[in-house]
Amino acid sequence: MSDEDRRWMRMSRFTSEWQIGFKNYIQSIFGGTSEEETAPCPCTRCRCMSYQTQKEVRTHVALRGFDESFIQGEGNGPPLLVEKDNADEGMRDHADGSHELISSLINGVVHGEVIGNDEEDPNGSAKKLYRLLEEAKKELYPGCKEVTKVSFIVMLFQIKCMDGLSNNCLERILRLFLLVLPDGHCLPTSLDKVRKVVRDLGLDYQKIHACVNDCVLFRGDYAERDNCPTCGSKSPGMNIDVYLQPLIDELKELWNHRWRRNKNSFNNKTETREAPVPLTGAQVIQQYESFEQPKFGTATKKRKQREEDSRWHNWRKKSIFFDLPYWKKLLVRHNLDVMHIEKNICESIIGTLLGIDGKCKDSDKARLDMQHLGIRHDQHPVLENGQYTLPPSLYSLGKDEKIVLCTFLEGVRMPDGYASNIKRCMDFDGCKVSGLKSHDYHVILQKLLPLVARHILPEDVARPLIELSRFFNALCSKELVQSDIEKLSSSICRDFMSA
């Protein structure tokens, strides 16, 4: 298919040209095949690196659109249809971080972000890609399901870098593995061959020589020089900035992180501001003095919306805790109850999945907010005959799926005293849940929801819910150090941004 024939892929997904072209594309790929067969998905997230069923390809492309590299014809080979049961699970469903890393690295290879350049022979670049794909599928030894050849090598080099192992030490470890692995393994027999795989993945490092007197690094204009253009003192001292140059270059690149430019996932604006500075107690009291305390009581009239929109501060009332003489000096003035937060989140999730009135967060107002922010265009409400119609969302459950969810929750048997009798809280006729306690929602969110989500929800919805469950499960562990909290903070953002 020529670039001229693919112009419709860049059109709006609501136009008739795009819908007709998409229908013909699906027919050309999946025509005459069974529902279980899969093919490379050309959406902006999968980028032909993940095999999906016809239903999944339809959903992905309808929501995300075609990847630009696919439209331009990069990596455009014949679609490989495989049975779903035999599809490469390593490229689709691995939740392990090493497999996600490998998938991202191979994606980088495809799009020229890791290896390959304009001067490289396209056939040579394609050979590297296919070799990487084949290596990523290989079991470390026959019957090994835990790791592949490439994931094992990546984890081995992670240990080397994190623990500071020398090349000689890694060579001895490699010999030990070669001694104990069963026959038929595909682990490289030397450290040089292991490095070859690492280099192809773009994980190799570059050595930069430095002047013995710490004057300059032989990089940039000095890359080809054999002697130092100037000399300094015997120890770095103030010249330490010379060695920080590569770090500064990487930090500049980090500052231009894709999340700052990701307008669609936020308020449709590029973020360039610094993080807000937390207010001190004295600054909070100073803001308190600028407005009057509202009157309490059920008979008190609520504030008008225009008053809420026009206030310059973020306070609705003065907190009584600031009457305590020491409160303004506390560094942390908030104590958030994790279990009640879990209750609020899980109650909203269950209410949204089952469409419970008053608990469902997918409302006209929520869709209008998306339209106002200019995000999630496929979810914007459609005005017909003076009434709004909400396009179906990925997480919308049909009657059968709702019954499956209710049946699962009703059939769970808990140890005595572990949780309430959830069965008594189920209403099968209306597919509703009521009367659950905070601890019940705690159990559902951490233990039960991940089990049923994967059976009733698409992968793009089930995976974030499972990661959210893992997040709270780790947060409620008996032992939690600061480094664990930092990892949780970064992982929860990453998981929900990639969803």
Stockholm file with secondary structure:
# STOCKHOLM 1.0

chainA/1-499         MSDEDRRWMRMSRFTSEWQIGFKNYIQSIFGGTSEEETAPCPCTRCRCMSYQTQKEVRTHVALRGFDESFIQGEGNGPPLLVEKDNADEGMRDHADGSHELISSLINGVVHGEVIGNDEEDPNGSAKKLYRLLEEAKKELYPGCKEVTKVSFIVMLFQIKCMDGLSNNCLERILRLFLLVLPDGHCLPTSLDKVRKVVRDLGLDYQKIHACVNDCVLFRGDYAERDNCPTCGSKSPGMNIDVYLQPLIDELKELWNHRWRRNKNSFNNKTETREAPVPLTGAQVIQQYESFEQPKFGTATKKRKQREEDSRWHNWRKKSIFFDLPYWKKLLVRHNLDVMHIEKNICESIIGTLLGIDGKCKDSDKARLDMQHLGIRHDQHPVLENGQYTLPPSLYSLGKDEKIVLCTFLEGVRMPDGYASNIKRCMDFDGCKVSGLKSHDYHVILQKLLPLVARHILPEDVARPLIELSRFFNALCSKELVQSDIEKLSSSICRDFMSA
#=GR chainA/1-499 SS CCTGGGGGGGSCTTSHHHHHHHHHHHHHHHTTCCTTEEEECCBTTTTTSSEEEHHHHHHHHHHHCBCHHHHTTTTCCCCCCEEGGGSCGGGTTCCSHHHHHHHHHHHHHHTTSSSCCTTSCHHHHHHHHHHHHHHHHCBSSTTCCSCBHHHHHHHHHHHHHHHTCCHHHHHHHHHHHHHHSCTTCCCCSSHHHHHHHHHHTTCCCCCCCBCTTSSCBSCGGGTTCSSCSSCCCSSCGGGGHHHHHHHHHHHHHHHTCHHHHCCTTTTSSCCCSCCCCCCCHHHHHHHHTTSCCCCCSTTSCCCCHHHHHHCSSSCSSCCGGGGSTTGGGCSCCCCCCHHHHHHHHHHHHHHHHHTCTTTCCCCHHHHHHHHHHTCCGGGCCEEETTEEECCCCTTCCCHHHHHHHHHHHHHCCCCTTTSCCGGGGEETTTTEECCCCHHHHHHIIIIIHHHHHHHHSCHHHHHHHHHHHHHHHHHTSSCCCHHHHHHHHHHHHHHHHCC
#=GC SS_cons         CCTGGGGGGGSCTTSHHHHHHHHHHHHHHHTTCCTTEEEECCBTTTTTSSEEEHHHHHHHHHHHCBCHHHHTTTTCCCCCCEEGGGSCGGGTTCCSHHHHHHHHHHHHHHTTSSSCCTTSCHHHHHHHHHHHHHHHHCBSSTTCCSCBHHHHHHHHHHHHHHHTCCHHHHHHHHHHHHHHSCTTCCCCSSHHHHHHHHHHTTCCCCCCCBCTTSSCBSCGGGTTCSSCSSCCCSSCGGGGHHHHHHHHHHHHHHHTCHHHHCCTTTTSSCCCSCCCCCCCHHHHHHHHTTSCCCCCSTTSCCCCHHHHHHCSSSCSSCCGGGGSTTGGGCSCCCCCCHHHHHHHHHHHHHHHHHTCTTTCCCCHHHHHHHHHHTCCGGGCCEEETTEEECCCCTTCCCHHHHHHHHHHHHHCCCCTTTSCCGGGGEETTTTEECCCCHHHHHHIIIIIHHHHHHHHSCHHHHHHHHHHHHHHHHHTSSCCCHHHHHHHHHHHHHHHHCC
//
